[in-house]
Amino acid sequence: MAASDAAKEGRSLLELANNILNKEVKTINISVDNRAAELWTRQPCQPSKTKQIDISYHHIRDEVAKGRIKVIPVPSRVPG
């Protein structure tokens, strides 16, 4: 759900950047520390384990498929 909210903000920032910078910014990167959430954004099908996720959060998959948003996995723990 957090990645989906970040995608909404990212989409707005993408439009803002295109208007302010007068050049075409094509992709916004979103870092995600949850491997399952990162995989979910790229899967075309909906596994039974994610059926409880409200449809309003599914737009991130469309944005990833269109290439407007790139989800980047990051480690959850800081080494050390």
Residue pairs with C-beta under 8 A, 6 or more apart in sequence:
1 53
1 57
2 37
3 30
3 32
3 34
3 37
3 38
3 41
3 60
3 71
4 56
4 57
4 58
4 59
4 60
6 30
7 30
7 59
7 60
7 63
7 69
8 59
10 28
10 30
10 63
10 68
10 69
11 28
11 63
11 68
11 69
13 28
14 25
14 27
14 28
14 68
17 25
18 24
18 25
26 67
26 68
27 67
27 68
27 69
27 70
28 68
28 69
28 70
29 69
29 70
29 71
29 72
30 69
30 70
30 71
30 72
31 72
31 73
31 74
32 38
32 41
32 71
32 72
32 73
32 74
33 73
33 74
33 75
33 76
34 76
35 73
38 71
38 73
40 50
40 61
41 60
41 61
41 64
41 71
42 61
42 64
42 71
43 61
44 61
44 65
60 69
60 71
63 69
64 70
64 71
